[in-house]
């Protein structure tokens, strides 16, 4: 029961955000910034030349390797981090068997702050090219996340701007219709019954056969085989199609993610829209 209430709360919160233009704009901007961060983070891990690396030499004191925290400690108090995904089993064994006081020679990538090469006087413990390749390969996932977040943010931004423009046009369209409120509506054309369409809702009331359908990128209000109102748009934003016949107000549209048909202001049929 608690899980159901939590899921309902999440759905409700998501619905509120999806219907709030400021919230959508904020989400879009946050998504783009997150994407840029991940892209720059990935670019920072791009392999560098040996001459670009920072060198350090010191006397080995201790090595501690955890899942995501691998550090080399030196007798002078210095500490350098090893990238977790460059820490192979052979490397861990070599560091574990290393005697305290052994001279170590490091190269550090200044862009990410991780050790990319480790040598003693007699052997190489961490190879520059191999370690950088391992880091770069692992961080390709961050690049994917970065591009995805940027793309999603841009799409959401364009969608939100389009929604705002659409709502303004709808307000202007209904302001124009309100001037003719109470007057009998004139049909735009006869509805083609053979055309391929998606029936969003249908209802019959007081002798009126009402059909709310989508033909290609056009939403139509069809009453007794005649199209009385329509709204064009590749993306379906909230809208309202209406007509007045014999003094009766007939409406159809999308509101709060639901398709609906109203007769004289009363909802006679509705359906949740998922796409």
TINUKE-41893 format. One line per 4 residues: number of its first residue (from 1); their letters; for each residue x, y, z of C-alpha. Coordinates in steps of 0.05 Angstrom, whole numbers, plus 32768, in hexadecimal, padded with zeros to 4 digits. Example, Ala and Ser with C-alpha at 12.3 -4.5 7.8 and 13.67 -1.06 7.14 Angstrom:
// residues 2
1	as	80F6,7FA6,809C | 8111,7FEB,808F
//
This chain:
// residues 275
1	xxxx	8000,8000,8000 | 8039,802F,8011 | 805B,8020,7FD0 | 801B,8030,7FAA
5	xxxx	8015,8073,7FCD | 805D,8084,7FBF | 8057,8072,7F76 | 8018,809C,7F71
9	xxxx	803D,80D6,7F92 | 8076,80D0,7F5F | 8045,80CD,7F25 | 801F,8109,7F40
13	xxxx	8060,8131,7F4A | 8077,811F,7F03 | 8034,8135,7EE8 | 8038,8178,7F0B
17	xxxx	807E,8184,7EEF | 8069,816F,7EA9 | 8031,81A3,7EAA | 805D,81DB,7EC6
21	xxxx	8084,8201,7E90 | 80B5,8221,7EC2 | 80C4,81DC,7EE1 | 80CE,81BE,7E9C
25	xxxx	80FD,81F7,7E88 | 8125,81ED,7EC8 | 812A,81A2,7EBB | 8140,81AE,7E74
29	xxxx	8177,81DF,7E89 | 818E,81B0,7EC1 | 8190,8176,7E8F | 81BB,819E,7E5F
33	xxxx	81EB,81B4,7E96 | 81F2,816C,7EB0 | 81FF,8155,7E68 | 8235,818A,7E5E
37	xxxx	8255,8176,7EA1 | 825A,812D,7E8D | 8275,813F,7E48 | 82AC,816B,7E66
41	xxxx	82BA,8136,7E9B | 82C5,8103,7E64 | 82F0,8133,7E3B | 831C,813F,7E79
45	xxxx	832D,80F5,7E7A | 8347,80F5,7E33 | 838D,80D6,7E31 | 83C6,8108,7E35
49	xxxx	840E,8105,7E1E | 8445,80F2,7E4F | 8461,813A,7E4D | 841D,8155,7E65
53	xxxx	841C,8129,7EA3 | 8432,8141,7EE8 | 846B,8118,7F05 | 8476,8106,7F4D
57	xxxx	84A8,80DA,7F71 | 84A6,80C5,7FB9 | 84B0,808E,7FEC | 8477,805C,7FEF
61	xxxx	8453,8058,8032 | 8411,8034,8027 | 83DC,8022,7FF4 | 8391,801D,8002
65	xxxx	8364,8004,7FCC | 8318,8005,7FD3 | 82E1,7FFE,7FA0 | 82E3,8047,7F8C
69	xxxx	831A,8063,7FB7 | 8361,804C,7FA6 | 839A,8076,7FC4 | 83E5,8073,7FC9
73	xxxx	8403,8092,8007 | 844B,80AB,800C | 847A,80B8,8046 | 8478,8103,803B
77	xxxx	842D,8104,8046 | 841B,8107,7FFC | 83E0,80DF,7FE2 | 83CE,80CF,7F9A
81	xxxx	8390,80AD,7F80 | 838E,8074,7F4E | 8351,806F,7F21 | 8328,8033,7F39
85	xxxx	831F,8015,7EF3 | 836A,8013,7EE7 | 8375,7FEA,7F26 | 837D,7FA3,7F0C
89	xxxx	8387,7F66,7F39 | 83D0,7F63,7F23 | 83D9,7FAD,7F37 | 83B9,7FA1,7F7B
93	xxxx	83E6,7F66,7F88 | 8423,7F8F,7F74 | 8410,7FC8,7FA1 | 8401,7F98,7FDB
97	xxxx	8446,7F78,7FD5 | 846A,7FBB,7FCE | 849A,7FC9,8008 | 8492,8008,8031
101	xxxx	84C9,8039,801E | 84CB,8024,7FD5 | 84D7,8060,7FA7 | 849D,806C,7F77
105	xxxx	8499,8097,7F3A | 8454,80B0,7F25 | 8434,80D4,7EEB | 83F2,80F7,7EF9
109	xxxx	83BE,810F,7EC7 | 83B2,8157,7EDD | 836E,815A,7EBD | 834F,8124,7EE9
113	xxxx	8382,811F,7F21 | 838D,80D4,7F1C | 83CF,80AE,7F18 | 83D9,8092,7ED2
117	xxxx	841F,8074,7EDA | 8445,8054,7F14 | 848C,803B,7F11 | 84C0,8022,7F42
121	xxxx	850B,8020,7F34 | 8503,7FDB,7F15 | 84BD,7FD3,7EFA | 847E,7FF4,7EE0
125	xxxx	8440,7FEA,7F0B | 840F,8015,7EE3 | 8417,8023,7E99 | 8408,8069,7E7F
129	xxxx	83E5,8055,7E3E | 83BE,801A,7E5B | 83A5,8040,7E97 | 838E,807C,7E6E
133	xxxx	836C,804E,7E3C | 8347,802C,7E75 | 8330,806F,7E92 | 831B,808A,7E4E
137	xxxx	82F4,804B,7E3D | 82CF,804A,7E7F | 82BE,8093,7E79 | 829E,8089,7E35
141	xxxx	825F,807A,7E5D | 8261,80C1,7E79 | 8265,80DC,7E32 | 8226,80B5,7E20
145	xxxx	8202,80CF,7E5E | 8219,8116,7E4C | 81FF,8114,7E05 | 81BE,80F3,7E1C
149	xxxx	81B2,8128,7E52 | 81C2,8161,7E21 | 8194,8144,7DEB | 815C,8137,7E1D
153	xxxx	8164,817D,7E3A | 8161,819D,7DF5 | 8124,8174,7DE1 | 8101,8186,7E23
157	xxxx	8114,81CF,7E19 | 80F8,81D1,7DD2 | 80BA,81AB,7DE9 | 80AE,81DD,7E22
161	xxxx	80B8,821A,7DF6 | 808A,81FB,7DC2 | 8057,81EE,7DF8 | 8059,8236,7E11
165	xxxx	8051,8251,7DCA | 8019,821F,7DBD | 7FF3,8233,7DFD | 7FF7,827C,7DE8
169	xxxx	7FDB,826C,7DA4 | 7FA4,8243,7DC5 | 7F92,827E,7DF2 | 7F8E,82AC,7DB5
173	xxxx	7F65,8278,7D8F | 7F33,8270,7DC7 | 7F2F,82BB,7DD1 | 7F1A,82C0,7D88
177	xxxx	7EE7,8288,7D91 | 7ECB,82A8,7DD0 | 7EB5,82E3,7DA5 | 7E87,82B4,7D80
181	xxxx	7E6F,8290,7DBE | 7E26,827C,7DB9 | 7E25,827F,7D6D | 7E1A,823E,7D47
185	xxxx	7E5B,8221,7D2D | 7E67,8216,7CE3 | 7E87,81D4,7CCE | 7ECC,81D9,7CAF
189	xxxx	7EC1,819D,7C82 | 7EA3,8158,7C7F | 7ECC,8123,7CA5 | 7EE9,80EF,7C77
193	xxxx	7ED6,80AC,7C96 | 7F08,8086,7C6A | 7F45,80AE,7C80 | 7F75,808B,7CAF
197	xxxx	7F6A,80A8,7CF4 | 7F73,809A,7D3E | 7F32,809F,7D65 | 7F42,80C0,7DA8
201	xxxx	7EFB,80C1,7DC3 | 7EB4,80B6,7DAA | 7E71,80C5,7DCA | 7E28,80CD,7DB8
205	xxxx	7DFB,80FE,7DDE | 7DB9,8120,7DCD | 7DBC,8108,7D85 | 7E04,8121,7D7A
209	xxxx	7E39,80EF,7D65 | 7E79,810D,7D7F | 7EBD,80F4,7D69 | 7F00,810F,7D81
213	xxxx	7F36,80F4,7D53 | 7F7C,8100,7D38 | 7F89,80FE,7CED | 7FD5,8100,7CE0
217	xxxx	7FEA,813F,7D07 | 7FA4,815D,7D0E | 7F74,8154,7D48 | 7F2B,815A,7D32
221	xxxx	7EE8,8164,7D54 | 7EB6,813F,7D29 | 7E6B,8146,7D37 | 7E39,811F,7D0D
225	xxxx	7E6D,8114,7CD6 | 7E84,815D,7CD2 | 7EC6,817B,7CEA | 7EB6,81B8,7D15
229	xxxx	7EFA,81C7,7D33 | 7F41,81B0,7D2B | 7F87,81B9,7D47 | 7FC6,81AB,7D20
233	xxxx	8007,8196,7D41 | 803A,815E,7D3C | 803E,815D,7D89 | 7FFD,815C,7DAF
237	xxxx	7FFB,8191,7DE5 | 7FBE,819E,7E11 | 7F87,81BC,7DE6 | 7F3C,81C4,7DE0
241	xxxx	7F11,81BE,7DA2 | 7ECA,81D9,7DA6 | 7E8A,81E5,7D7F | 7E45,8201,7D8E
245	xxxx	7E09,81DD,7D6F | 7DC0,81ED,7D7E | 7DD6,8213,7DBB | 7DFE,81D8,7DD6
249	xxxx	7E48,81DF,7DE5 | 7E72,81A3,7DCE | 7EBB,819D,7DE0 | 7EF3,816A,7DD8
253	xxxx	7F3D,816D,7DE6 | 7F77,815A,7E14 | 7F7D,8173,7E5B | 7FAA,8159,7E92
257	xxxx	7FBF,811E,7E67 | 7F77,8109,7E5A | 7F4D,810B,7E1B | 7F06,8124,7E29
261	xxxx	7EC4,8135,7E0A | 7E96,8168,7E2A | 7E4D,8177,7E1B | 7E33,81B9,7E37
265	xxxx	7E6E,81BC,7E66 | 7E65,8176,7E83 | 7E99,8140,7E76 | 7E75,8106,7E56
269	xxxx	7EB2,80DD,7E45 | 7EFC,80DF,7E54 | 7F39,80B2,7E4D | 7F80,80B3,7E68
273	xxx	7FB3,80C2,7E32 | 7FF6,809D,7E36 | 8011,80B3,7DF2
//
